[in-house]
Amino acid sequence: MDPIVTAHYGMMAATHRFDDAARRAVGSAGGEFGDLAQASADMSEAKAELEANVLVVRTAEEMLGSLLNIRA
C-alpha cells in the first residue's frame, strides 16, 4: 500500500468535507446558529484531517529520500 496515494485520497475526502461544510455554513447564515456552529466545527475537523494527510506525504517523501541516499 502506497502511503502517498492513501494520503492523496484522504486529502481529497477532507477537501470535499470542507467544501460541504462551507456550503452548509453559507446556507445557514440566514438564521440557524446551530447549523452554523456545526458547519464551522466540521470545517475545522476537515482542516485537521487535511493537515494530517499532508504530514503523511511529507514523512513518506523524507523516508523515500533517506532510502535513496542509503542505496546511493
Secondary structure as the mmCIF struct_conf table of DSSP 4:
data_model
#
loop_
_struct_conf.conf_type_id
_struct_conf.id
_struct_conf.beg_label_comp_id
_struct_conf.beg_label_asym_id
_struct_conf.beg_label_seq_id
_struct_conf.end_label_comp_id
_struct_conf.end_label_asym_id
_struct_conf.end_label_seq_id
HELX_RH_AL_P HELX_RH_AL_P1 PRO A 3 GLY A 27
TURN_TY1_P TURN_TY1_P1 SER A 28 GLY A 30
BEND BEND1 GLY A 31 GLY A 31
HELX_RH_AL_P HELX_RH_AL_P2 PHE A 33 ARG A 71
#
